[in-house]
């Protein structure tokens, strides 16, 4: 089952209540936070509800392993290191990434990890408008260029 990488690009200021609940359900309440969700009908309905505030794209194995290695956290200050991986029952970041990719495991369901990745703003800035949909010349909504932006945010 394919997975989607979802990034909150606006935060929660002046967001309508229904959209705010959808963003909170995705566990990406802070600006520039990202998570991995399965690509199913329920998730797509949630994403369509908050399409004016988040961007999403299919995630590949290499990008997911890079996110896990550099941005996954156990607690606020403690990173996911090799000892923590072994305590979770995985041999490497690639092993965990393949488990998430192949089994459709939701990243937020891993109990010992924080349910989101805290990213920084992209180096070099956004090349397109951050207030418009991808089809209108922006970066919001379903965005096939999002993995390139995420690599600059890691």
Buried (B, 14 or more C-beta within 10 A) or exposed (E): EEBBBBBBBBBBEEBEEEBBBBBEBBBBBEBBBBBBBBBEEEBBEBBEBBBBBBBBBBBBBEBBBBBBBEBBBBEEEEEBEEEBBEEBEBEBBBBBBBBBBEEBBBBBEBEEBBBBBBBEEBEEEBEBEEEBBBEEEBBBBBBEEBBBBBBBBB
